[in-house]
Amino acid sequence: MRNHVPFRRSGPARLFYTVALCFLFMTSLSAKELRLVSGVPPLHPGHNPLYTEFTKLLPEYSDGALSGRILGTEIATVRNMRAAIRSGLVEVGLFLPAYFPADLPNFNLIGDLSMYGGDPQVTTAAATEYMLTCSDCLAEFSELGAVYTSTHSTDGYRLLAKKSVINPEDLKTMRIRVATPQHSRWVEAMGARPISLAAGEVFEALSQGIIDATIASISDLRVYNLSEVISHATLIDLGTFRSTANHTVKDSVWRKFSEKEREAFFLAAFNSSILATHKWKQMADSSRKLAEESNIPLLNPSPELESQTVRFKEEDLPKAIEQAQESFNISDAKQKIARFQELVEKWDGLLSDVKDDPESILAIYRSEILSGIDLANYGQ
């Protein structure tokens, strides 16, 4: 039988290959490429920059230990993201709790109050801090096999319609797409009929006459091509949509992260969420120009419509508390809403001079939010 003689390398060569093999071995153990899915179209701020920037920032903050690969809507949409994350098909995804009110009532208690809060960056920060310190909210995510990390807000919601709407009577009998229960109650208070639809279904519903209008950011004229199917936009202040869990992580994936990796993940999530909120404002500005180019009048609401809307918000808060108590058994809904309002006031002060400066906003997130997170135990 032939003797097998091992191939021998010189000392320096042997050392080089040993180090190289160790490096490759350690890289395979430590570097983790996450499966990311935004579930929204490429033009949507929930995709670009929320996920496109996240993939750039994650390896930067984690020193290459974590990275991500964005997969398309053929893998999952926001409608089925809950199941996709729970199964592990998606490891990090954009999750919209508003679609699942029974599963996440505590999260939606704040998210549904979309007509309160003011500036989008303020509501983004207030909602993020609220969620990360709300034990009931985090427990709901845990039940779904998920870990919450971040929120962002849209630009101000308006009324995009197939006819002119200026006065309260113009809304009577209209069929209007809504995104939150509070918007639904406003529509009913105005004598119209609320219709619940996903944002991606609105174009078809408007073009087929199923609905007469939608409550949405004016950015949707561009994001969802609504400039082709509406004729008027009423610039009434209907709040922002912030029922978002931007970079929701599969729990088993999160538990494998080191503390340093968790910190890096939070920083990437916070930064890209701030950028996404800023992008909504930029897109709203460009969409106003698109409206002008498309001969879509930008209407101001009458004083009567504005005053009725303000009165609705004042009278609706007790109803929101009552609904939370009766429908979802949230006995301390009043205190939770009061705390969120306090956070809005806090962040309005903190961000008063830096709302258009993402780097400065992130620095405040570090000191006010990230410093208070127990990274060793969060999400366990």
N, C-alpha and C positions, 0 to 999 in steps of 0.2 A: 504494500500500500504506500502511495506517495505521501511523504511528509509535507504538511502545510507549514510553510514558514511565514510568519506574519511580516507584513511590510513595515519596515522601520523608518522612521523619520528622524532627522537630526533634532537636537535639542530645541533650537529656536522655532523650527517648523512645527514640532510637536506642540510646543507651547501656544503657537498661533492657532492651530486647529482646535486645540482644547478650549481656548478662550472663545473662539468663534462658535463652537458647538454649544458651549455653556450659554453664550449670548442668545443664540437661536432658541435654545430650550427655555430660557427664562422669558424671552419675548413671547413664545407661544403660551406660556403660563400666565403672563401678566397683561399683555396687550389684549384688549377686548373690543371688537367691533360690534356695536349694537345695531339691531334692526330697528330703524326709525320709520314711522309713517305719520304724516300730518293728516291725511284723509281729506284734504281740500285741494282745489285747483292750484296750479303753479303761480298764478298771479295773486292769489289770496295772501294777505300778510300773515295768515296762520301757517303758510308754507314758506314764503320768502318775505321777511328774513327769519321768521320764528324757527324754522328747521334748517334752512340753508346756512344761516350764521351759527346756529348751534353746532353744526358739524365742523365748522372752522374753529370755534372757541373751545370745544370739549378737549381735543388733544392738546391745545395750547395750555389750558389750565391744569390738565392732568399730567403734563410732561410726557405725553404720548401713551400713557397707560390706557386711556379710553379713547375710542373714536366711534364714528357712526356712519352707517350707510343708509341713505334715504330710499325707501321703496315707494311704489306708486299706489294709487287708489284701487288698483286691481287686487291689492293685498287686503286693504281695509279702507272704509270710509268712516266719517265721524258717526254715522248711524250704527255701525257694527263694531266700533272701536272697543267697547266694553268687552265683548266676547273675544276679540282678537288679542287683547292684552291678557285677559284671564287665561286663555289657552296657551299663551306664550308665543303665538304666531308673530305678534308684535311685541318688542321688548320696551320700546319707548314710543308713546303715541299721544296725539292731541285728543283729549277726552272732553266731551261737552256734557257735564252733569245735567243740564237742562233737559236733555233727552231721556233722562232716567230719574224722574222725581221721587219715585218710591224707594229707590236704592240710596239716594243721597239727599235726603230732606234737609239736613243741617247745612250742607254746602249750599244747596239751592235757596235756603232761607235768605242768604245774603245776595246770591247771584240773581235771584228773582226780583229783588228790589232795584230794578235796572234804572228807574227814573230818579234815583237818589245818587248823589256823589259828585257831580260836576266834572272837573277836568279828568280826562282819561288816565294820565300818568298818576294822578292822585288816587283814583279808584283802583288802578292796577296795584299800587303799593299797599293801599289799605286792605284790599281783598287778599293779597298775598300774605301779609302779616297776620291777618285774621285767621286764615286757613291754617297756617303753620303753627298756630297756638290754640286751635280749637280741637280739643281732644275728641269730641263727638264726631266732628267732620272727618278727622283722620281715621277714626275707628270704622267709619262707613267705607272709606277707601280700602282699608285692610280687609274688610269682609269680601270685597271684590277681587282680592289678590293683587292690589295695586298700591303704589306709593305716590302721594302728591308732592310736587316740587314747586310749581309756579303758576301764575295767572297773568293774563294780559287783558286789556280792554280795547274795544273798538272806538272809533271816533263817535261823535254824537249821533244818535239815531234820529232820523227824520221820517217824513211820510212821502213815499214815492208812489204816485198814483196815475191812473189813466184818465183823470179829469182834474179840473181845478178844485182845490180844497183850501178855503180861506176862513170860512165861518163855521161855527158848530153845526148848523143845519146841513152843510155840504157833506157831512159824514153820515147822515142818516141813511140807514139800510145798506151802506157799503159793506162789502166782504173784504176784510183786511187781514193779511197774513201777520201773525205775531210770533215773537221769539220767546217771550217769558209770560208767566201768569199775570204779572202786573200790567204788562201791555194789553193782555187780554181783558183785564178788568177796565182799563181805560177805554178800550174800544167799545165795550158794552155800555159804559157810562155815557159815551158819546152817541149812543143809539145805533151803533154799527154791529156787525157780526164778526167775531174773531175766528180766524182759520189757522190751525197749527200746521206748518210745513217746514221742512228742512230748507236751508238757504239755496241748495242746489236744485230745488223743485220749483222755485218761485218764477223763473223765466217762463217755463212751460205753463204754469198756472195763470200767469198774466196774459200770455199770448192766446190761451184757449178761453179766456173769460171766466175762469173758475174763481179768480179773485179780482178785486178792483184796485187794490193797493197793497203795499207792503211797508211795514215799519222796519227800517234798516239804515245803515250808514249810507250816505250818498256815494261812498266808494263803490257800492254795488252796481252803480251805473257802468263801471269799468270791469270790476272783478267778475260779475255774472252777466255782463252785457245787457243790463236792464235798460240802458239808454235806447234800446231797440223796441222796447215794449211798454214804456211809460210815456206820458206826455207832459206831466207836471211834477214838480218837487216842492213840497211845503216845508220850510225851514223852521218847523216847530221843535222845541227842545224836548226830546223823548228819552233822554238819558243815554246810557251806554250799555253794551252787552259785555258782561264780565264773568258769565258762568262758564269759565274755561279752566281746564286743568292741562296746561300746555305740554309739559314733558312728563306725562304719567308713566311710571316705571313698573314693570312686572316685579312683584315683591321678591321672588326668588333671585332675580337678577340683581336687585338693589342690595340684598343681603350679602352678596359676594363682593361688593365694593369695600375697599378699605376706607377709613375715615378721611384720608387725604383725597381719595377718589370721589367720595360723597361731597366733600367741600367743592371740588372742581366741578362736579355735576351741577350743584346749586349755582355756582357762579356763572356757568355757561347758560343755565336755564334763566336766571335772573337777567343777564345781559341781553340775551336774544328776546326775552319778553318785553323788556324796555324798548328795544329797537322795533319790535313788532307794533307796539302801541304808538310809537313815533311814526311808523310807516303808515298806519291808518290815517293819521292827520295829514301826512303828505299826499296820500291818495285821495283824500277828501278834497283837498285843494285842487288837485289835477282833475278830479271828476266834476268840479264846478265848471271848469273850463270846457270839459267835454259836454256838459249840459248846454252851455251856451252855443257850442258848435253844432249840437244836435237840435237846436231850437226848442229846448225844454225850459220853460220859465221856472225860475227859482222864486217861489212865492213866500211872502211873509204872512204869518197867521194874523188874523184880526185880533184886536185887544180882547174881544169876547172869548175867542178860542183859547188864547193864552191864559186868561183869568180862570176859565173853566178847568183848564189843565192843572194850573197851580192849586186850585181848590180841590181837585181830584186827589193830588198827591198828599195834601194835608189830611183828607178824610180817609184815604186808603190805608194808611199805616195801621190803624187799629184792626182793619179787616185782614191785613196780611198776618198780623199776630194771631188773630182768632183762627184763621185758616191753618196756620202752622200748628196751633194747639189741637184743633179738632181733627184735622186730616192726618197729621204726622206725629202727634203726641209730643211735640216739642214744648214742654211746660215752661221753659225759661226763654221763650222766643223774644219777649220784650227786652230782657236784659241783653240777649245776644245782639239784637238789632241796635240797642243803645251803645254797645261796645263798638260795633262797626262804625256807627256815626262818630264816635270819639276818635277812632283811627283815621277816618276821613279828615277830621279837623286837624289831627296831628300831622298827617302827611301833606295837607294843604299848606301848613306852615313850613314844614321841612323842605318842600319842593318849590316854594313860591318864587325862588330866583333861578331855578335850574331845570325847569320843565322841558326845555329843548336841548339839554346837555346830557346825553346818555351816560358818559363817563362819571359825571358828578352824581347822577342819580344812583349809579351802581355803588359808588363809594358810600352813600348813605344806606343803601341796602346792606352793605357789609357790616356797618356799625349798628344798625337798628334791627336787622332781622337775622343775618347769618351768625352773628356773634351769640345769639340767644338759642341756637339750635344745638341740641345734644347729639352730635354726629354719631357717636358710638351706639346710641340706642334708637335714633330716629328710624322709623320704618321697620323695626324689628318685630 
